């Protein structure tokens, strides 16, 4: 499965476009876990310039590369899922029912 490592090598983007309900299984299949982000480690989610050039975008309401991740600051509000814009670092919290129609990459981290 194709991956793009972050600059520090702790985070990885799996560039398969999947619905959020499959994100954890895809991360595990790649030998990693679905990323748990915090205010403290959010700045570590940076990638080399042009890392996503030529990678086909997924079906999402945002432009540019985005990815599902597991938790933010230790949790997930009920009925919600998290995604991150991989170029800006902006975190999105979406209603899980609405997000079920979208696909994104998977943000995973080393075990």
Secondary structure, DSSP 4 states (H G I P E B T S, - for coil): --EEE-TTSSEEEEEEEE-GGGHHHHHHHTTSEE-EE-TTTGGG----TTTTTTPPP-S-SSSS-EEEESEETTB--TTEEEEEETTT--EEEEEHHHHTT--EEEEEE--
